[in-house]
């Protein structure tokens, strides 16, 4: 496989080889280069996301365990490393797969998508009194997850009063989240696309703002069935199957999103990192090309 060399200078002449070094972290010999004009030296590892990492071998192992619903604490036990190492690797893998996911979506700029489904998945941070909405935008048919957003929301139902009493008034940022998501995806969605969602009143208003020429079809929400992590719907044919099936796969793929779990989210930015890891894997591996 050819490795792309990133020159740190803008000189016109091509670089020349100037020795190599042995990298202990993955037992590879790395070629060094030198610019004949400015005399700057660099290597094949310069500019790489893994630059200066001491334990590169752990990256694919930690990713595999995360996608297998293993908690960060248990990963540290399996690999005999510190928990902080796992936490730092999650941040790195989140950035890596975010860039990979953005690169994957470039094909939609050339041929914009026409049929989409969108809705919110509900989870929580620390306690069910602090609910969180994961907004998902899914291409109908292929089940590719085009984008997502994480937003804090206010507790409702029986937990609303308990939440206000213990943690104070909690703002609902769901509208802001959907606006950010639709703004980011305007370049990959056709302006006359057909959207499907449930009957939540916020959706039509926000969609009209960013896709005024699109069509929007809404369906009445249905009760979840026993299987499918509560995301797949009971009662036969589901008009939002692509979305609900993808949401069920996310719940089953990440340990912190499984229902009735004590492996809970403590920070929203770490939830985003793990979603970036899973969604890139979902688009490239778990769904048809």
Backbone bond lengths (Angstrom), bond angles and torsions (degrees), N, CA, C in turn:
res aa  C-N    CA-C-N  psi(-1)  N-CA   C-N-CA  omega(-1)  CA-C   N-CA-C  phi
1 X - - - 1.462 - - 1.525 109.24 -
2 X 1.324 117.66 130.63 1.451 121.69 -178.80 1.529 109.99 -79.05
3 X 1.344 116.02 130.59 1.460 121.73 179.84 1.521 108.80 -95.81
4 X 1.317 116.72 130.11 1.456 121.31 179.73 1.526 109.63 -75.92
5 X 1.339 116.62 126.98 1.456 121.96 -179.67 1.526 108.73 -93.79
6 X 1.326 116.88 127.38 1.460 121.90 179.64 1.522 108.73 -104.16
7 X 1.339 117.60 110.66 1.464 121.50 179.47 1.524 109.83 -78.41
8 X 1.345 118.41 132.62 1.464 119.92 177.78 1.525 113.14 -80.59
9 X 1.353 117.13 -5.20 1.461 120.73 -179.97 1.528 109.26 -120.74
10 X 1.335 115.95 171.24 1.469 120.94 -178.56 1.527 111.99 -111.30
11 X 1.312 117.53 22.66 1.471 121.39 -179.50 1.529 110.53 -66.55
12 X 1.338 115.34 151.88 1.465 120.35 -172.75 1.528 113.31 -77.89
13 X 1.315 117.92 -30.35 1.464 120.08 -176.06 1.531 111.24 -77.64
14 X 1.333 117.64 145.23 1.471 120.29 177.85 1.524 110.86 -70.38
15 X 1.330 117.94 152.14 1.472 120.63 -179.60 1.524 111.31 -72.85
16 X 1.329 115.24 160.63 1.462 121.33 177.61 1.525 108.98 -118.52
17 X 1.331 115.98 153.95 1.461 120.43 -179.85 1.527 110.57 -69.55
18 X 1.330 115.00 142.08 1.464 119.69 179.19 1.525 110.63 -143.91
19 X 1.322 115.67 58.67 1.458 120.71 177.53 1.520 112.81 88.83
20 X 1.319 115.24 -172.82 1.464 121.49 -179.59 1.520 108.94 -152.61
21 X 1.330 116.27 172.01 1.463 120.44 176.32 1.524 108.93 -142.10
22 X 1.330 114.94 157.00 1.464 121.66 -179.49 1.522 108.70 -94.46
23 X 1.345 116.29 125.33 1.469 120.88 -179.83 1.526 108.83 -98.21
24 X 1.322 116.71 115.09 1.458 121.60 -175.06 1.526 112.79 -68.03
25 X 1.344 116.89 -31.32 1.466 119.70 -171.76 1.524 113.09 -63.16
26 X 1.351 117.84 -27.58 1.467 119.91 177.15 1.533 112.52 -137.81
27 X 1.349 116.71 14.53 1.475 122.97 175.00 1.525 112.48 56.44
28 X 1.345 116.27 47.72 1.462 120.96 178.72 1.526 110.33 -123.44
29 X 1.334 115.72 149.36 1.458 121.58 172.13 1.532 108.11 -90.51
30 X 1.328 116.08 126.78 1.464 122.11 -175.89 1.527 109.49 -110.36
31 X 1.314 116.01 128.23 1.462 122.30 -179.13 1.527 110.55 -74.23
32 X 1.336 115.73 135.15 1.462 120.57 173.08 1.531 109.04 -101.71
33 X 1.360 114.99 151.86 1.461 121.42 -177.66 1.528 109.47 -131.80
34 X 1.334 114.76 159.91 1.462 119.95 179.80 1.522 109.49 -141.32
35 X 1.321 116.03 137.04 1.467 120.82 176.63 1.532 108.13 -83.00
36 X 1.331 119.11 123.50 1.476 120.60 -177.45 1.525 113.80 -70.35
37 X 1.327 118.25 -13.71 1.468 120.51 -177.86 1.529 111.04 -93.23
38 X 1.346 116.71 -58.52 1.471 119.93 -176.53 1.525 113.09 -93.70
39 X 1.343 116.88 -5.93 1.468 123.60 177.01 1.532 114.01 68.35
40 X 1.309 117.85 12.54 1.466 119.84 177.03 1.524 109.47 -71.86
41 X 1.327 115.56 142.25 1.466 120.31 177.53 1.523 110.07 -112.37
42 X 1.317 115.14 149.67 1.462 121.25 178.41 1.516 107.46 -157.20
43 X 1.311 116.75 175.05 1.465 120.60 -177.41 1.518 110.37 -130.37
44 X 1.333 114.98 176.52 1.463 120.42 177.12 1.522 111.53 -67.12
45 X 1.349 117.38 -15.31 1.464 120.95 179.94 1.520 112.72 -91.56
46 X 1.348 117.81 -9.37 1.461 120.67 -178.47 1.525 110.51 -63.62
47 X 1.324 116.50 130.53 1.465 121.28 179.85 1.507 114.53 84.26
48 X 1.339 117.95 -3.51 1.463 121.11 178.84 1.519 110.35 -75.00
49 X 1.340 116.70 146.91 1.465 120.32 179.20 1.526 112.11 -60.27
50 X 1.325 117.17 -29.83 1.471 121.79 -178.17 1.522 112.25 -85.86
51 X 1.319 118.72 7.22 1.462 121.62 -175.69 1.533 111.12 -55.00
52 X 1.337 116.31 130.96 1.474 125.26 177.67 1.527 114.06 74.10
53 X 1.322 118.32 5.79 1.469 119.37 176.14 1.525 110.14 -74.23
54 X 1.329 115.52 141.40 1.463 121.54 -178.07 1.529 112.84 -95.00
55 X 1.334 117.41 -18.76 1.469 120.42 -174.77 1.526 110.52 -132.60
56 X 1.320 116.18 63.58 1.463 121.21 -178.31 1.520 112.30 -64.25
57 X 1.328 116.92 -30.01 1.468 119.82 -178.58 1.526 111.91 -61.53
58 X 1.328 116.79 -23.45 1.464 120.00 -176.39 1.526 112.60 -77.15
59 X 1.329 118.03 -22.43 1.469 120.43 -173.50 1.529 113.13 -56.35
60 X 1.344 120.03 -53.99 1.476 118.92 -179.87 1.524 113.17 -67.84
61 X 1.334 117.59 -29.79 1.465 119.96 179.59 1.524 110.90 -68.89
62 X 1.335 116.26 -45.34 1.468 120.03 179.78 1.520 110.31 -65.22
63 X 1.329 117.32 -39.72 1.466 120.17 177.24 1.524 110.86 -60.67
64 X 1.323 117.24 -44.07 1.468 121.19 -179.75 1.524 111.03 -61.72
65 X 1.330 117.21 -42.93 1.462 120.46 -179.86 1.531 111.54 -67.27
66 X 1.341 117.20 -40.64 1.468 120.23 179.10 1.523 110.97 -61.37
67 X 1.334 116.47 -41.72 1.462 120.72 179.57 1.525 112.02 -73.95
68 X 1.326 116.78 -9.09 1.460 121.73 177.35 1.517 112.77 -102.16
69 X 1.342 117.29 18.37 1.470 123.42 176.43 1.534 113.57 67.80
70 X 1.325 117.71 23.09 1.462 120.83 178.22 1.526 108.81 -88.03
71 X 1.323 117.61 136.14 1.463 121.55 -179.12 1.529 110.22 -72.30
72 X 1.336 116.14 158.62 1.459 120.58 -179.65 1.531 111.07 -63.29
73 X 1.309 117.24 -37.63 1.464 120.53 178.94 1.535 110.75 -63.72
74 X 1.330 116.80 -42.48 1.458 120.06 -179.91 1.537 111.29 -70.02
75 X 1.336 116.92 -33.50 1.471 119.95 175.69 1.524 110.37 -60.55
76 X 1.339 116.10 -42.92 1.468 119.56 179.97 1.526 111.23 -62.45
77 X 1.345 117.15 -33.75 1.468 120.68 177.78 1.528 110.28 -71.39
78 X 1.335 116.96 -45.45 1.464 120.95 -179.27 1.533 111.95 -59.80
79 X 1.341 116.36 -43.65 1.465 121.03 -174.72 1.527 113.04 -93.02
80 X 1.343 116.56 -2.85 1.470 122.71 178.59 1.526 111.27 58.25
81 X 1.332 114.85 49.77 1.460 121.51 177.88 1.522 108.80 -130.16
82 X 1.326 115.97 170.04 1.460 121.06 -179.74 1.527 110.62 -74.31
83 X 1.331 115.83 148.89 1.477 119.51 178.71 1.522 111.53 -60.93
84 X 1.331 117.11 -33.79 1.468 119.98 -179.70 1.527 111.12 -65.29
85 X 1.326 116.82 -32.32 1.470 120.26 176.74 1.523 110.39 -62.90
86 X 1.332 116.50 -43.41 1.468 120.44 178.35 1.524 109.85 -63.02
87 X 1.345 117.02 -43.52 1.468 120.77 -179.10 1.524 110.94 -60.73
88 X 1.330 117.10 -41.12 1.472 120.20 179.32 1.528 111.32 -68.72
89 X 1.330 116.23 -37.07 1.463 119.70 178.89 1.532 111.31 -66.33
90 X 1.336 117.44 -33.01 1.467 120.58 177.26 1.530 109.86 -62.65
91 X 1.332 116.75 -41.54 1.471 120.65 178.06 1.528 110.15 -62.85
92 X 1.334 116.55 -45.62 1.469 120.77 179.36 1.526 111.40 -62.33
93 X 1.339 116.72 -47.03 1.468 120.33 -179.01 1.524 111.10 -65.22
94 X 1.344 117.07 -34.08 1.461 120.06 176.58 1.520 111.39 -61.46
95 X 1.343 116.74 -44.68 1.467 120.71 177.97 1.526 110.98 -65.18
96 X 1.329 116.29 -44.58 1.472 120.61 -179.11 1.527 111.20 -58.57
97 X 1.325 117.01 -46.59 1.461 119.86 -176.74 1.531 111.99 -78.42
98 X 1.323 117.55 -23.14 1.469 119.13 172.30 1.528 109.50 -63.54
99 X 1.332 116.92 -47.43 1.467 120.74 178.59 1.524 110.96 -63.85
100 X 1.337 116.67 -38.53 1.466 120.71 178.42 1.524 111.04 -65.36
101 X 1.336 116.37 -40.02 1.471 120.21 -179.44 1.528 110.82 -67.23
102 X 1.333 117.10 -41.85 1.467 120.85 178.01 1.529 110.10 -61.83
103 X 1.322 116.21 -41.12 1.466 120.62 178.24 1.529 111.24 -64.15
104 X 1.333 116.64 -38.45 1.469 121.16 179.61 1.531 111.10 -63.88
105 X 1.341 116.97 -34.59 1.464 120.90 -176.79 1.527 113.08 -76.66
106 X 1.340 117.52 -5.72 1.459 119.94 -179.96 1.527 111.82 -59.75
107 X 1.336 117.65 -30.31 1.471 120.10 -179.01 1.526 111.32 -64.83
108 X 1.351 117.20 -25.37 1.465 120.05 179.08 1.524 111.88 -77.04
109 X 1.322 117.99 -15.63 1.464 119.64 174.41 1.529 110.43 -72.21
110 X 1.332 116.42 -31.45 1.470 120.30 179.11 1.525 111.31 -80.19
111 X 1.328 117.07 -37.57 1.463 121.52 179.14 1.527 107.71 -133.39
112 X 1.313 115.57 95.74 1.464 120.83 -172.45 1.526 111.13 -69.72
113 X 1.325 114.31 146.64 1.459 120.02 -177.50 1.524 111.24 -79.44
114 X 1.335 116.41 150.76 1.467 122.15 -173.28 1.526 113.80 -115.71
115 X 1.329 118.42 -23.43 1.465 121.07 -176.07 1.522 109.19 -126.02
116 X 1.344 115.37 122.81 1.457 119.73 -175.86 1.521 111.35 -138.70
117 X 1.317 115.42 157.48 1.459 122.93 174.00 1.524 107.92 -130.89
118 X 1.330 116.65 144.04 1.463 118.98 -179.76 1.525 110.98 -147.32
119 X 1.316 114.42 151.51 1.468 121.52 -179.79 1.524 108.28 -172.16
120 X 1.342 115.59 178.46 1.461 122.20 177.87 1.518 110.61 -109.10
121 X 1.332 116.30 138.53 1.460 122.86 164.75 1.525 106.91 -97.27
122 X 1.319 117.29 141.18 1.457 120.58 -179.34 1.524 109.76 -109.09
123 X 1.327 115.57 127.78 1.457 122.21 171.56 1.530 106.95 -135.74
124 X 1.315 118.49 -158.61 1.471 119.53 -178.56 1.520 109.55 -152.85
125 X 1.332 115.34 161.63 1.462 121.46 174.19 1.526 108.68 -114.25
126 X 1.295 117.02 122.17 1.467 125.02 176.91 1.520 113.67 71.81
127 X 1.327 117.98 -48.51 1.456 122.13 -177.56 1.520 109.67 -150.40
128 X 1.331 117.29 155.70 1.464 120.42 179.76 1.521 112.18 -67.90
129 X 1.322 116.88 -10.38 1.467 120.21 173.81 1.527 111.83 -75.97
130 X 1.340 117.21 -7.94 1.468 122.02 177.75 1.530 108.88 -122.65
131 X 1.324 118.17 73.99 1.470 120.27 -177.16 1.527 112.76 -70.61
132 X 1.327 114.75 157.18 1.464 123.10 -178.83 1.522 108.26 -135.54
133 X 1.331 116.62 137.94 1.466 121.89 176.63 1.527 109.57 -102.84
134 X 1.340 116.29 128.96 1.470 122.16 172.33 1.524 106.71 -104.71
135 X 1.325 116.59 104.42 1.462 121.82 -178.41 1.526 109.29 -81.20
136 X 1.331 116.60 127.07 1.465 122.02 -176.62 1.523 110.73 -119.63
137 X 1.323 116.14 137.71 1.462 122.95 173.94 1.525 107.22 -121.86
138 X 1.340 116.59 115.20 1.465 122.51 -170.72 1.525 109.92 -121.85
139 X 1.324 116.65 138.20 1.461 121.08 174.83 1.524 109.02 -77.01
140 X 1.322 116.35 127.82 1.466 120.87 -178.53 1.529 110.29 -67.72
141 X 1.309 116.41 138.23 1.461 121.43 178.93 1.513 112.74 93.57
142 X 1.333 117.30 -61.51 1.470 120.54 -177.74 1.524 112.24 -79.06
143 X 1.324 117.54 -21.93 1.467 124.83 -177.72 1.531 112.66 64.89
144 X 1.320 117.50 21.08 1.459 120.55 175.01 1.530 109.10 -72.36
145 X 1.329 116.02 132.47 1.469 120.68 178.16 1.523 107.34 -88.43
146 X 1.334 116.74 109.06 1.460 121.10 -174.22 1.520 112.18 -76.87
147 X 1.321 117.08 -35.51 1.466 119.44 179.10 1.520 109.04 -166.26
148 X 1.325 114.87 166.92 1.462 120.59 178.05 1.524 108.69 -150.14
149 X 1.311 115.95 164.69 1.464 121.94 175.95 1.519 108.15 -149.15
150 X 1.318 116.98 145.36 1.465 123.19 179.90 1.519 108.32 -112.64
151 X 1.340 117.22 126.30 1.465 122.04 -176.78 1.522 110.12 -137.31
152 X 1.320 116.34 139.31 1.464 120.03 173.75 1.526 108.78 -77.57
153 X 1.321 116.73 143.86 1.464 122.02 178.85 1.519 109.04 -134.20
154 X 1.328 115.98 165.81 1.463 121.29 179.86 1.524 110.20 -82.61
155 X 1.323 115.36 147.37 1.468 120.17 176.67 1.524 109.62 -69.44
156 X 1.335 116.68 149.63 1.459 120.50 177.27 1.521 109.54 -131.66
157 X 1.321 115.30 176.43 1.461 120.12 178.45 1.519 112.16 69.01
158 X 1.318 116.49 -143.34 1.459 121.61 -175.41 1.529 112.90 -67.84
159 X 1.338 117.05 -22.22 1.461 120.03 -178.06 1.525 113.31 -87.03
160 X 1.332 118.18 -9.27 1.464 120.86 -174.54 1.528 111.66 -60.98
161 X 1.324 116.69 -49.85 1.469 120.34 -178.30 1.529 111.26 -67.01
162 X 1.338 116.67 -39.82 1.469 120.47 178.38 1.528 110.26 -63.14
163 X 1.333 116.73 -41.51 1.459 121.49 -179.83 1.522 111.28 -63.31
164 X 1.331 117.69 -45.69 1.469 120.67 179.80 1.523 111.26 -63.91
165 X 1.324 116.16 -37.70 1.467 120.48 -178.16 1.530 111.43 -68.73
166 X 1.335 117.70 -40.52 1.464 121.14 -175.56 1.528 113.43 -86.27
167 X 1.366 116.74 -37.45 1.462 119.58 -170.98 1.526 113.68 -122.46
168 X 1.330 117.62 2.31 1.452 120.16 -178.60 1.518 112.32 80.80
169 X 1.325 115.59 179.96 1.458 120.49 -178.66 1.527 109.82 -68.81
170 X 1.310 115.80 131.88 1.470 122.06 -177.61 1.523 109.09 -111.54
171 X 1.331 116.98 124.01 1.459 121.11 -177.23 1.527 110.85 -75.25
172 X 1.323 114.23 149.88 1.464 121.28 178.04 1.526 108.44 -99.78
173 X 1.332 117.02 111.69 1.466 122.16 -177.50 1.524 112.48 -103.43
174 X 1.330 116.22 21.07 1.460 118.66 -176.27 1.529 111.96 -66.08
175 X 1.323 118.27 -41.38 1.468 120.62 178.97 1.525 110.46 -61.36
176 X 1.317 116.60 -45.54 1.462 120.46 178.62 1.534 110.70 -59.48
177 X 1.339 116.33 -39.81 1.461 120.43 179.47 1.518 112.24 -63.82
178 X 1.344 117.01 -44.92 1.466 119.79 179.90 1.524 111.31 -67.15
179 X 1.335 117.53 -35.63 1.463 119.62 178.02 1.530 110.76 -64.76
180 X 1.324 117.13 -42.12 1.471 120.40 177.31 1.524 110.77 -62.85
181 X 1.333 116.72 -41.63 1.463 121.06 -178.13 1.527 111.30 -65.42
182 X 1.337 117.40 -47.73 1.468 120.25 -179.16 1.527 111.39 -67.58
183 X 1.327 117.24 -34.28 1.463 120.29 178.54 1.532 110.63 -64.38
184 X 1.338 116.46 -40.46 1.466 120.56 -179.56 1.518 112.56 -68.89
185 X 1.327 117.36 -30.90 1.470 120.32 -172.30 1.529 113.44 -98.64
186 X 1.322 118.63 6.12 1.465 120.30 179.58 1.528 112.26 -60.14
187 X 1.333 116.71 -30.84 1.470 120.00 -176.07 1.525 113.16 -78.31
188 X 1.346 118.66 -13.17 1.474 120.25 -177.68 1.528 112.30 -115.06
189 X 1.336 117.44 1.50 1.466 121.44 -179.12 1.524 109.13 -117.84
190 X 1.314 116.75 133.17 1.462 121.62 177.69 1.523 110.29 -63.58
191 X 1.334 116.13 141.04 1.471 119.47 -176.86 1.530 112.62 -65.84
192 X 1.348 117.18 -18.77 1.466 120.76 177.94 1.532 111.47 -107.81
193 X 1.318 116.08 28.98 1.466 121.05 -178.41 1.527 111.00 -66.71
194 X 1.335 115.02 159.38 1.469 121.90 178.20 1.529 108.22 -107.48
195 X 1.330 115.95 121.08 1.464 121.92 -178.02 1.523 110.16 -107.35
196 X 1.341 115.51 145.95 1.460 122.04 174.07 1.524 109.02 -126.96
197 X 1.333 116.15 141.34 1.463 120.95 177.71 1.518 108.64 -158.08
198 X 1.327 116.14 -179.95 1.462 118.39 172.55 1.528 108.78 -84.00
199 X 1.324 117.58 -169.62 1.464 121.23 -171.08 1.525 113.89 -93.25
200 X 1.318 118.22 19.88 1.465 119.77 177.76 1.532 108.62 -60.76
201 X 1.349 118.78 126.26 1.475 121.15 -170.26 1.528 115.04 -64.67
202 X 1.308 118.65 -23.79 1.463 120.81 -178.74 1.523 112.38 -65.11
203 X 1.330 117.57 -34.56 1.458 121.57 -168.92 1.529 113.19 -60.75
204 X 1.327 117.08 -47.53 1.468 120.31 -175.76 1.524 111.43 -61.79
205 X 1.329 116.90 -39.18 1.461 121.49 -177.78 1.529 111.30 -66.31
206 X 1.330 116.66 -47.45 1.467 120.27 -178.79 1.528 111.02 -68.57
207 X 1.323 117.48 -40.05 1.464 121.19 -179.35 1.524 111.15 -63.06
208 X 1.327 116.93 -40.54 1.463 121.54 -179.60 1.530 111.40 -62.51
209 X 1.322 116.90 -30.45 1.467 121.62 -178.12 1.527 111.56 -68.98
210 X 1.332 118.09 -37.91 1.466 121.62 -174.24 1.527 113.68 -104.34
211 X 1.329 117.13 -22.95 1.470 121.07 177.99 1.529 108.94 -132.58
212 X 1.340 117.45 69.97 1.470 120.23 -174.78 1.526 113.92 -65.53
213 X 1.325 118.29 -24.29 1.470 121.28 -178.36 1.527 113.31 -94.92
214 X 1.313 117.17 3.27 1.465 120.84 -178.78 1.526 110.49 -83.57
215 X 1.333 116.14 167.58 1.466 121.87 173.08 1.523 108.46 -109.43
216 X 1.321 115.36 146.16 1.471 120.49 -174.57 1.527 109.07 -132.09
217 X 1.317 116.18 119.90 1.462 122.54 179.40 1.529 108.51 -112.61
218 X 1.339 115.98 126.16 1.460 120.80 -177.39 1.527 110.72 -114.01
219 X 1.323 115.44 143.81 1.462 122.09 -178.08 1.527 109.76 -124.89
220 X 1.305 115.01 148.10 1.457 120.05 178.57 1.527 109.88 -67.74
221 X 1.340 116.30 135.26 1.461 120.98 179.24 1.521 111.75 -65.25
222 X 1.331 115.63 149.01 1.459 121.02 -179.19 1.515 110.59 -127.10
223 X 1.317 114.60 158.60 1.454 121.14 -179.68 1.530 110.23 -70.40
224 X 1.339 116.17 140.48 1.453 120.62 178.97 1.518 111.88 -72.60
225 X 1.331 116.08 148.96 1.466 120.20 177.47 1.533 109.76 -85.94
226 X 1.315 116.17 171.77 1.464 120.65 -175.28 1.526 110.91 -64.38
227 X 1.333 117.06 -45.51 1.461 120.31 177.77 1.528 109.23 -82.59
228 X 1.342 116.91 168.78 1.460 120.15 176.87 1.503 113.87 81.75
229 X 1.349 117.54 24.49 1.462 122.00 175.12 1.528 113.11 57.47
230 X 1.330 117.62 23.85 1.456 120.84 -179.42 1.513 114.01 78.05
231 X 1.341 118.00 -0.91 1.467 121.20 -179.13 1.522 111.32 -91.83
232 X 1.341 118.32 -39.10 1.463 120.40 174.69 1.522 109.24 -68.87
233 X 1.332 116.99 143.09 1.459 121.01 -170.92 1.527 111.84 -100.81
234 X 1.329 115.05 144.50 1.462 121.61 177.26 1.527 109.64 -80.48
235 X 1.331 116.23 157.76 1.464 119.72 173.00 1.505 115.30 101.48
236 X 1.324 118.87 28.60 1.460 119.74 174.26 1.512 114.04 86.71
237 X 1.340 116.12 -144.64 1.459 122.82 -172.94 1.528 111.64 -56.62
238 X 1.325 116.09 132.71 1.466 122.48 -178.16 1.526 109.13 -114.61
239 X 1.347 119.30 115.56 1.470 120.94 -179.85 1.529 113.08 -67.11
240 X 1.332 117.36 -18.24 1.466 121.86 179.24 1.531 110.87 -109.92
241 X 1.339 115.84 34.44 1.464 119.49 -173.80 1.526 112.53 -61.43
242 X 1.333 118.40 -43.03 1.470 120.61 -177.94 1.521 111.04 -57.21
243 X 1.327 116.09 -43.24 1.459 120.83 179.44 1.519 111.36 -69.07
244 X 1.333 116.70 -50.67 1.465 120.34 -174.96 1.525 112.12 -66.13
245 X 1.331 117.03 -35.90 1.463 120.00 177.51 1.528 110.48 -66.64
246 X 1.331 117.15 -40.49 1.466 120.51 177.72 1.522 111.00 -64.92
247 X 1.340 116.45 -40.81 1.468 120.19 177.99 1.524 111.10 -63.32
248 X 1.339 116.83 -40.14 1.467 120.67 178.03 1.528 110.73 -64.06
249 X 1.337 116.75 -38.67 1.465 120.13 178.67 1.527 111.21 -66.45
250 X 1.329 117.24 -36.74 1.469 120.00 176.92 1.522 110.15 -64.28
251 X 1.327 116.47 -45.20 1.471 119.86 179.57 1.524 111.33 -61.36
252 X 1.314 116.18 -37.04 1.459 119.77 -178.70 1.527 112.15 -81.53
253 X 1.333 117.31 -17.40 1.459 120.53 -175.90 1.512 114.91 -91.70
254 X 1.338 117.87 -25.62 1.463 121.59 -178.27 1.522 109.62 -115.64
255 X 1.320 116.71 126.63 1.455 121.23 -175.54 1.514 113.70 -59.56
256 X 1.341 117.81 -33.84 1.461 120.27 -176.46 1.526 112.97 -76.49
257 X 1.334 118.14 -9.60 1.463 120.48 -179.78 1.519 113.21 -105.48
258 X 1.338 117.52 -6.04 1.465 120.20 177.23 1.523 108.88 -63.69
259 X 1.320 116.97 139.23 1.463 120.24 179.42 1.529 109.93 -68.64
260 X 1.338 115.67 148.56 1.468 123.20 179.88 1.530 111.02 55.70
261 X 1.334 115.35 54.54 1.458 121.07 179.00 1.521 109.43 -121.46
262 X 1.325 116.95 155.29 1.468 119.25 172.27 1.531 110.90 -106.01
263 X 1.319 116.41 7.65 1.467 121.85 173.55 1.528 107.15 -89.03
264 X 1.320 116.97 79.52 1.466 121.25 -167.92 1.527 112.30 -100.13
265 X 1.329 114.57 158.99 1.461 121.85 176.36 1.522 109.58 -76.44
266 X 1.328 116.44 134.98 1.463 121.45 175.44 1.527 112.17 -108.95
267 X 1.336 116.87 -25.08 1.463 121.18 -179.48 1.527 109.01 -137.79
268 X 1.345 115.70 136.49 1.463 119.79 -177.59 1.527 112.03 -68.24
269 X 1.344 117.45 -32.53 1.466 117.95 179.81 1.525 111.59 -67.65
270 X 1.331 117.96 -30.70 1.466 119.95 176.06 1.528 111.29 -74.61
271 X 1.325 116.68 -32.13 1.467 119.74 173.15 1.523 109.82 -62.85
272 X 1.332 117.21 -41.96 1.469 121.06 177.58 1.530 110.80 -60.74
273 X 1.325 116.60 -42.21 1.468 119.64 -179.83 1.528 111.11 -59.70
274 X 1.334 116.63 -46.67 1.468 118.75 -178.78 1.526 111.55 -68.61
275 X 1.328 117.54 -33.28 1.465 119.87 175.98 1.528 110.96 -66.57
276 X 1.333 117.26 -37.92 1.470 120.25 176.46 1.523 110.26 -60.27
277 X 1.333 116.84 -43.67 1.468 121.28 -179.89 1.526 110.18 -62.03
278 X 1.348 115.74 -48.12 1.465 118.51 -176.30 1.527 111.71 -68.50
279 X 1.334 118.19 -45.53 1.467 120.89 -172.98 1.528 111.16 -65.82
280 X 1.326 117.61 -37.98 1.469 119.19 176.11 1.528 110.23 -63.58
281 X 1.326 117.36 -41.33 1.470 121.83 176.80 1.531 110.56 -65.36
282 X 1.321 116.53 -39.87 1.470 121.93 179.07 1.531 110.53 -60.85
283 X 1.330 116.61 -47.18 1.465 120.64 -176.66 1.527 112.72 -69.30
284 X 1.322 117.10 -37.64 1.461 120.66 -173.51 1.525 113.68 -89.57
285 X 1.345 117.77 -28.62 1.466 120.59 -171.75 1.525 113.04 -117.84
286 X 1.328 117.80 -47.08 1.462 121.15 -169.56 1.523 114.38 -82.91
287 X 1.319 117.72 -18.45 1.463 120.60 -179.40 1.524 109.50 -111.65
288 X 1.338 117.48 155.70 1.472 119.86 -177.98 1.520 111.89 -63.15
289 X 1.339 118.49 145.95 1.474 121.81 -177.69 1.521 112.17 -66.48
